Amino acid sequence: MKNNGEPYPVEVFTGTAWEAGLLKSMLEDNEIPSVINGSGTQPLNQSPVNMSAAKIFVSSDDFDRAGEIVHDFFSDMHQDNREEE
């Protein structure tokens, strides 16, 4: 893909609309603009786990920082799951 040095959208996450909503908030808290695509038309409070996959896109300029936030999100989620067992 030729981009002439200009930023371009990069996918950083695919998952449920519920997870995407949480991650989008976390990205915005870190001043990383993002877009959710394909999250379906249902409100997030209605069967969020069974909805079609949602994807989050960020600017290529923010990819590394966004990737760290996504990684931390899943690390924290897995840690919480282990503590509940």
Secondary structure, 3 states (H helix, E strand, C coil): CCCCCCCCEEEEEEECHHHHHHHHHHHHHCCCCEEEECCCCCCCCCCHHHCCCEEEEEEHHHHHHHHHHHHHHHHHHHHHHHHHC
